[in-house]
Amino acid sequence: MTLKDKLRIYENQPSHPSVWQVAKVLADVALKHAVVNLNNRQFDQAFNYLKLVQKHTEPLAGSNWSTNAEWVLLRKNLHKNFALYHQKNTMWQQAFDHLKLALRLEQQLSLTAEITNTSLTCAILQQKMKNYGLSIDFAQQCLKNIERALDIKKGQALQEARYAGRDPEK
């Protein structure tokens, strides 16, 4: 029985919690398999699992999935792994498109460290595509996030702002 068949049970109740739980379990398992396949350089299988995750996390009409933080996180992970798949296959534009979607979801979840990392990866991809202006924009966004995280004030000398790790004496 496919997910679609199971969802017919709740045809008139697409926001029913059981529908989300079934979709989440299927998507979680498929995403784990996709990651294993990406790590083992089995890209065709990874792509098939990523498409499966995408299918099972598409919001149903009338559902409230997009307001669910677990759904947002799952979709973010889907797009980050799609980006990785495309990077491994040197499909820079497709990788960038997925990273933009992941970045939007990271911002929605206020994941500062991940926003910083994704911005830097976007800068690198733009550089690979010779879009230097956009590359600089994403690099600056990354730098601003780092400055904000380290509480570096505008105009502050770099020596004063140097981060020494956990030991404030260094």
N, C-alpha and C positions, 0 to 999 in steps of 0.2 A: 504494500500500500504506500503510495507516494504521499508527500506532505500535502499536496493539493487535495488528495482524497480525504486525508485526515481533517483538513481545514473545512471541508464541506459540512462537517458536523456542526461547526460554528458559523455557518454561512451568514446568518443574520447577526452574529456577534463577533466581528473581526477583532474587537479590542479585548475579548475574553482572555484572561491571563494564561490559560492553558495553551492557547494558540501560540502565544509568544514563547512559552516554555519549550514547546515541541520544536519550534523553529530555532531557538537558541541552542538547544542540545545538538541538533543536526549541524548547525553552523559551527559550533565550537569544535566538534569532532572533525569536520571537514577542514577547518582552519589548521588544526594541529597536524593533520596529514599533509596539508599544503606546505607547511613550514618544514616538516621532515623532508619532503620531496625537494624543496628549494635547497636545503642544506646538502642533500645528496646529489644535487645537480640533475635531478629528474624533472626537467622543466615542463614537459608535456603533461605529466601526471599532476604536477603542482598547479598548472593552469586549470586543469579540469576540476580540481578541488576548490580553487579560488572561485571559479564560476558557480560551483555548487553553493559555496558560502554566500555569494552575491544573490543567487536565486532565493535562498532561504531567509535572507535578511531584507528582501524588498518589502517595504511596508504594504500591508493590505489596505484597500480602500476602506476608510472609516476607522482604521486602527489608530492608536496613539503611540505607536512604537517610537517615532522620532523624538518624543519627549522623554523616553526612557534612557537613562544614563548608560545602562548595560548595552542597549542597542547602539548608542552612539559610539561607545568604546569598541564594540565588535566591528562596526562599520569602519572605524578608524584603522583598526588592525587589518581589516580586509584590504583597504586602500594602500596601507604601508607595504603589505606583502605583494599586492599587485605591482606596486612601484618597484619593489625589489626584483620581481620576475622580469619586468620590462628592462630594468637596468642590466640584469645578467644577460639579456638578449640584445643589448645596445640599442634599445628602442627608447631613446632619451625623451622624446615628446610625450609618449604614452606614460612613461614613468613620472614625468613632471605633472601631467594631468592628474594622476592618482595622488601624488603628493600634495597638490593644491587642495584636493578634497579632504585628505587626511589632516592637513593644516587647519582647514575650516572646522573640522570636528574637534581637533585638539584645542582650538580657541574656545569652542563651545563648552568644553570640559575644563577650561583653564589649566591645561597641563603645560606649565611654563617651560620645564626642561625639555619636554618633547617638542614644543613649538620651536625652541631654539635649535634643536638638532634637525628638525624637518626644514627649517629655514635655511640652514647651512647646506643641507643636501640639495635643496632647490637651487641655491646659488651655484653649486658645483654642476648640476645638470644644465643650468642656463649657460654656464661657461663652456661646457662640452658642445652645446648647440650654437656657440659663438654669439649668444645674446648677452653681451657684456654689460649693457645697461641694467637689464633685469637681474643679472648675476650680482651686480653691485647693490641693487635694491634689497635683494634677499639677504646678502651678507650684512648690510647695515641693519636690517631687521633683527638678525641674529645677534649682532653686537649690542643693539639697544636692549634686547632681552637679557643679555649677560650683564650689562651695566645696571639694569634694574634689579636683577637678582643679587648683585654684589653691592648694591646701594652706592654706586659711583655717581658723584655729582657732576653735572656739566661744568667743564672748565677745570675740574680737579686734575692735578698733576698725576701722571701715571704712577710715579714712585709712591705717592700717597695712597693710591687706590689699589696697589698690588695686593693680590689675595695670596695668603700664605698657607692656605689649607686650614686645618683644625688648630694649628698652633699659632696663636696671635703674636708670639714673640719673634717669629721668623720674618 
